[in-house]
Amino acid sequence: MKTYLNALIALISVMPAVFAHAGNPVVPQYFPMPASGNPPLPFSEAVQLGDTLYVSGQIGMLPGTRTLASGGIALEARRALENIKAILERHGTSLEHVMKCTVFLADIKEWAAFNEVYLEFFKTNLPARSALGANGLALGARVEVECIASCHHTNDEPFIAGRPQVSV
């Protein structure tokens, strides 16, 4: 019983560290979708929790519009990945720091065509990835991609949104 109590006390003593970062509580930062003249969308462009940036799914919309890039899966995929790249850079990180992607394809038969474009963006440090066929993507899109990226890639300084980052 004494061993159990000692283990419980040890666990309770480290719990604050689990919920704190550099002495401050870890609180998510929500980054709203940029204004585009259209009615606002009901989700954030990205959310940062600690050193991790979660990027909402991106379809091949042309910047500032709700119009899909025309020309099929390759052009939509390229535009979706360009959109992700822009969001990552806006929040101080990059494609090189993406750890996980989830890909939704309107037709899983387009998986190989998507991969050709995907490899143009991820040449090294290939992220972990899941890909699946989905029925009914937003605006009739052929592809949607979401990702999770590290945003702590400077010495020991924590990432602060909007502050320029220096790679080491």
C-alpha positions as CSV (number, residue, x, y, z in Angstrom):
1,M,0.0,0.0,0.0
2,K,2.9,2.4,0.9
3,T,4.4,1.7,-2.6
4,Y,1.1,2.6,-4.2
5,L,0.8,5.8,-2.2
6,N,4.4,6.8,-3.1
7,A,3.7,6.2,-6.8
8,L,0.5,8.2,-6.6
9,I,2.3,11.1,-4.8
10,A,5.1,11.0,-7.5
11,L,2.5,11.1,-10.2
12,I,0.6,14.0,-8.7
13,S,3.8,15.9,-8.3
14,V,4.7,15.8,-12.0
15,M,1.1,16.6,-13.3
16,P,1.7,20.4,-13.3
17,A,4.6,19.9,-15.7
18,V,2.3,17.9,-18.0
19,F,0.0,20.9,-18.2
20,A,2.5,23.7,-18.3
21,H,5.1,25.0,-20.7
22,A,8.0,27.1,-19.4
23,G,6.1,27.9,-16.3
24,N,3.0,29.0,-18.2
25,P,-0.2,27.0,-18.8
26,V,-0.4,25.6,-22.2
27,V,-3.3,27.4,-23.8
28,P,-4.3,26.9,-27.4
29,Q,-4.0,29.9,-29.8
30,Y,-6.7,30.1,-32.4
31,F,-5.9,31.7,-35.7
32,P,-9.1,32.7,-37.6
33,M,-9.5,32.4,-41.3
34,P,-8.3,35.5,-43.1
35,A,-11.0,37.9,-44.2
36,S,-11.9,37.3,-47.9
37,G,-15.0,39.3,-48.5
38,N,-17.1,36.1,-48.2
39,P,-19.1,35.1,-45.1
40,P,-16.7,33.7,-42.5
41,L,-16.1,30.0,-42.3
42,P,-16.9,28.2,-39.0
43,F,-13.4,27.1,-38.2
44,S,-9.9,28.3,-37.5
45,E,-7.2,28.3,-40.2
46,A,-4.9,26.8,-37.6
47,V,-4.6,26.2,-33.9
48,Q,-1.3,26.2,-32.0
49,L,-0.9,24.2,-28.8
50,G,2.6,24.5,-27.3
51,D,5.1,23.8,-30.1
52,T,2.5,22.1,-32.4
53,L,0.5,23.8,-35.2
54,Y,-2.6,22.1,-36.4
55,V,-3.6,23.3,-39.8
56,S,-7.3,22.9,-40.9
57,G,-8.0,20.9,-44.0
58,Q,-7.3,22.8,-47.2
59,I,-8.9,22.3,-50.6
60,G,-7.7,23.8,-53.8
61,M,-9.3,27.2,-53.4
62,L,-7.7,30.1,-55.2
63,P,-6.5,32.6,-52.5
64,G,-9.1,35.0,-51.3
65,T,-11.9,33.2,-53.0
66,R,-14.2,30.2,-52.7
67,T,-13.3,29.1,-56.2
68,L,-11.5,25.8,-56.8
69,A,-8.5,25.7,-59.1
70,S,-9.8,24.1,-62.4
71,G,-8.1,21.4,-64.3
72,G,-8.5,18.3,-62.2
73,I,-6.8,16.5,-59.3
74,A,-3.3,17.7,-60.1
75,L,-4.1,21.4,-60.1
76,E,-6.4,21.2,-57.1
77,A,-3.8,19.2,-55.1
78,R,-1.1,21.7,-56.0
79,R,-3.3,24.6,-54.9
80,A,-4.3,22.9,-51.7
81,L,-0.6,22.3,-50.8
82,E,0.3,25.8,-51.8
83,N,-2.4,27.0,-49.4
84,I,-1.0,24.8,-46.6
85,K,2.5,26.1,-47.3
86,A,1.3,29.7,-47.0
87,I,-0.5,29.0,-43.7
88,L,2.6,27.4,-42.3
89,E,4.8,30.3,-43.3
90,R,2.3,32.8,-42.0
91,H,2.6,31.1,-38.6
92,G,6.4,30.8,-38.5
93,T,7.0,27.3,-39.7
94,S,7.3,25.4,-43.0
95,L,6.6,22.3,-45.0
96,E,10.0,20.9,-43.7
97,H,8.5,20.8,-40.2
98,V,5.2,19.0,-41.1
99,M,5.0,15.8,-39.0
100,K,1.6,14.4,-40.2
101,C,-0.7,14.8,-43.1
102,T,-4.2,13.5,-43.7
103,V,-5.4,13.4,-47.3
104,F,-9.0,13.0,-48.3
105,L,-9.7,12.1,-51.9
106,A,-13.1,12.3,-53.6
107,D,-11.9,9.3,-55.7
108,I,-9.3,7.0,-54.2
109,K,-8.3,6.1,-57.8
110,E,-6.7,9.5,-58.0
111,W,-4.2,8.5,-55.2
112,A,-1.3,8.1,-57.6
113,A,-1.9,11.4,-59.3
114,F,-2.1,13.1,-56.0
115,N,1.2,11.5,-54.9
116,E,3.0,13.0,-57.9
117,V,2.1,16.5,-56.8
118,Y,2.6,15.7,-53.1
119,L,6.2,14.7,-53.7
120,E,6.9,18.1,-55.3
121,F,6.2,19.7,-51.9
122,F,7.7,17.0,-49.6
123,K,11.0,16.0,-51.1
124,T,12.8,15.0,-47.8
125,N,11.5,14.4,-44.3
126,L,8.4,12.8,-45.6
127,P,5.6,13.3,-43.0
128,A,3.6,10.4,-41.5
129,R,0.4,10.3,-43.7
130,S,-3.0,8.8,-44.0
131,A,-5.0,8.9,-47.2
132,L,-8.6,7.9,-47.7
133,G,-11.5,8.1,-50.1
134,A,-14.2,10.5,-49.0
135,N,-17.7,11.1,-50.3
136,G,-18.6,14.8,-50.7
137,L,-15.7,17.2,-50.0
138,A,-16.5,20.9,-49.5
139,L,-17.4,22.8,-52.7
140,G,-17.1,19.6,-54.8
141,A,-13.3,19.5,-54.3
142,R,-11.3,16.5,-55.5
143,V,-8.9,16.6,-52.6
144,E,-8.5,18.0,-49.0
145,V,-5.3,18.0,-47.0
146,E,-4.8,18.8,-43.3
147,C,-1.5,18.7,-41.4
148,I,0.2,18.9,-38.1
149,A,3.6,20.7,-37.9
150,S,6.2,21.5,-35.4
151,C,6.7,25.2,-34.7
152,H,9.6,24.9,-32.3
153,H,12.7,24.7,-34.3
154,T,15.0,27.3,-32.9
155,N,17.5,26.8,-30.1
156,D,15.6,26.6,-26.8
157,E,13.3,29.6,-27.4
158,P,9.5,28.8,-27.6
159,F,7.7,29.7,-30.8
160,I,5.7,32.9,-30.6
161,A,3.2,33.5,-33.4
162,G,4.1,36.5,-35.5
163,R,7.7,36.6,-34.3
164,P,10.3,35.8,-37.0
165,Q,12.0,32.5,-36.4
166,V,15.7,31.7,-37.0
167,S,16.5,28.2,-38.0
168,V,19.6,26.6,-36.5
